[in-house]
Amino acid sequence: MPYIDLTTLILDLAGKKGKIEFICREDAIICGTEEVQRIFKKLNINPMQFLSSGSKVQPQTSIIEGEGNVEDLHMAWRVSMNILEYASGIATRTNKILNKARQVNPKIEILATRKIFPGTKELSIKAVITGGGLPHRLGLSETILVFRQHLNFIGGIEGLIDKLIEGKNYTCDKKFLVEVETIDDALLLCQTGVDGLQFDKISPVELKEAVELIRAQNNKIVILAAGGINENNAELYAQTGVDGLVTSSVYFGKPVDMGTSIIQC
């Protein structure tokens, strides 16, 4: 609302007292109620009750209520609903993938990529964590992850091996991970001192074979699977024995269905 709420102005609603309530219409993991409370506070709306992020709810559950002036309630309405629907959607999808993967691999982790719509990072990361996952990388400054695009400038895998010891010494408090596309490259690297391997777009059958071969040579190396992993194939990839599933799918999908009631007090 950059200037005025023309509808409430024309209907002469200013100063009337009301109550707003957000209701979740489906099974979900709730996320974003703390941010909605901050919106309420900014608009002088008194929070009456709310469920914390991470709460697991069934359809028709009231998740947050507030009382205040009607014009303020309408101002808070849509932005609050957007936060609740989208953040809860990410949290719910993350939790579904995690549960499916852990049915066959109880120690596996779900790691969400950086493919977040610009401007929504804080909420998106919070939603992933609320759903039981973790961010794969918060930014390029945080971790070392060598891609094919890097290898193109240093002579491929062989060039990386030459730089590996010096690189690990320089960043002694960081793990050194490399993305690989073939089993041969993975087996070569697992003997060189890398801390982790990330397989990109490899089938579960091939990946299972790769994990067995790598573990036979180095049972301490971290192995991640990435590329096209979602709720439908998470179990298959978890069965391969990898340590984590790297996915972007948690960010893309249907928001959780929320309803809003605004009534006069």
N, C-alpha and C positions, 0 to 999 in steps of 0.2 A: 504494500500500500504506500506508494510514493508520496501521495498528497492527502487525499480524503477517501473514506468509504462512502461513496455516493448513495448506495442503497440504504444504509442505516441513517444517513443524514436526511434523505427524502422522507423516510418512514418515521422520522422523529423518535428514534430509539435511544438516543444518548441519555445516559444517566440511569436507565432502567437496570435492575439487577437480574442476573441470570446464572445458570449453571451449565457448564460444558462437560461432556463425558465422552471418552473414546472407548469403543467396544471392539474387541477382536472377534472376527466372525469365523475363524478357523483355527485348527491346531497350529501352534506356532511357538517359536522362541522369541520373546519380546525384547526389543532393543530401542533405545532412544527416549525413554521416559525422563531421564535426567536432563536431557537437552530441552524437552518440552517444559519441564519445571522452570528452567532458566528463562524460557520465553514467557511463561506465566508471570514470573517475578518482574521481568522487564515491563510487562503490561499491567502490573498491579492486580493480577489475578491470584486469588488465594487457593493453593493446591489443597484439595480435601483428602484425597487418597491416591496412591499410585503403586504399581508393581515395579520392582527394580528390573533393570536390564538383566537378561538371563533367565527370567521367569518362564516356565513352560506352562502354556495355557491351552484350554479347550475352547470351542466355539461359544460365543456370547459371553465372554469374560470381560468385565470392566477393568481397564488397565490404568486409567488416570482420570481424575475429575478435578474441576476447579470452579470457583465462584468469583464473579466480578461484574463490572459494567458490561452491558450487552455489546457496545461498540468495541470493547477490548477483546471480548470473547470471539467475535467475528474476525478480528484482526489476527488472532492467534490460531484460528481454526485450520486453514489450509496448510500453512507452513508446518504446523505441528503434525497434521495427518501425513504429509509427505515424509517427514522424518521417521515417524513411527512405521509407516508402511514399507518404505524402502530399507531401512535399517533392520527391521524385523525380518524382511525377506532374505537379506544376506545372512543373518544369523540362523534362520531356519534352514536354508539350503546348506550352509556349512555343517550344521548339526546332523542333517540327514546323511550327507556324504561321510562324515566321521563315524556315525553309527553303523552304516553299511560296511565301511572298511574295517572297523574294529570287530565285526562279527567273525571275520576270518583272520585278522591280524591285530590282536589286542594292543600292541605297542606302537602301532603306526600313527603318524601325525598328518594332519591336513594343513598345508602351507599355501596361503593365498598370494598370488602374484601382485605386481605393481600396476596391473591393467585396471586402474581405478579411474572413473570419470573425473576429470579435473575439478577441483574445488570440493570434492566429497571425501578426501582421504581420511580425515580424522574420524568421521562417522563410519566409513567403510571398514577401517581397521578395527574400530571398536566393535562393530557388528560381527566381524570374523572371530575375534577373541570371545565375544559373548556366545557364539555358537560352538566354541570348543576348539577352534583352529588358531593358527598363528600366522603372522605375515612372513612370507618367504624372505623378502628383502624390503626394508623400509626405504632404502635409497641406495644409490651407487656408492655413497661414501661409507656404507656400513660393512659391506662384505666383499670378498673376492670371488667372482664367478666368471670364469673364462668361457667365452662363446666362440663359435666358428668365426664370427666377425673379427674377433681379436686375433685368432690364429692366422687369418689371411695376411697379417702384417708381420708375423714373426717366424714364418717358415713352417707352419702347421704344428702337429703334435711334437715332432722332433725339436723344433725351435723352442717350444714351450718347456720341454724337458731341460734344455740348456739353461733356461732362465729360472727354473723352479727352485733350486737350492738358494740362490741369491734372493729370490722373491720371498721365500718362506722365512729366511733370516731377517729380512727387512720388516716383515709384518709378523713378528713372532707370536703376537697375541691374537691373530686372526686365523680362521680356517681357510684353506685354499681349495676351492671347488672348481671343477671343470665340467662343462656340458659336452657329452659325447653322443654320437649317432650310430656307432658300430661297436660290436663286442671286441673286435681286435684292438681298437683304440682304448677301450676301457681296460682291457687286460694289460696293455702296455703301460698305461698311466698308474694302475694300482700298485705297481712295483717301484714307482718313482718318488713316493712321499706325499702325493696329494691326499688331502683329508676327505674329499668326497667327490662322487661322480653323479652327474645329473643326466639321465637318459631322456632324449627328446624324441617324441613321436615314434616309439618302438612298440611293437605288439606285445601283449601280455605273455604270449608263448615265448617269444625271443627274449623278453626281459627276464623271465623266470630262469632260462638257461644262463643268461649273463650273470644274474645274481649268484647262482650256484658256483659258477666258474670263478667269479671274483672273490666270494667268501672263502673258497678253497685256497686262494693265494694270500688274501688279506681280510681277516674277519673283523677288523676294526674300522674299515673304511665306511663312510656314510654313503648310502645309495638312495637317490631320489628318482622318481618318475614324473615326467612332465609331458604336456602336449595332448590336448583333447580329453583330459580326465574330467569326468562329471559323475553325477549321481547314478547314471545307468551302467557305468563300467568300473566304478570305484572298487567293488569287490574283486573283480578280476585282477586289477592292478595290485590290490592289497595282498592277494594270494601269492604274488611273485616273491614276497619276502623283502621288499624295499622298506626303507626306514620312514619315508614320507612321500605323500602325493602332492605335487605342485599343481595348482589349478587356478584358473580364472573364472570358472563357471559359477562360482558363488555370487559374483557381482551381477550376473545377467539372468534375468528371469522375472517371473510375476511377483509384484509386491504382495505382501500379506494384506488380506482384505480387512479393512477397518471401517467401522461405522461411527458417526458422530451424532450426538444429541445435544442441542442447545435449547434449554427451556427456561421459562421465567421462574424466579424464586418466589 
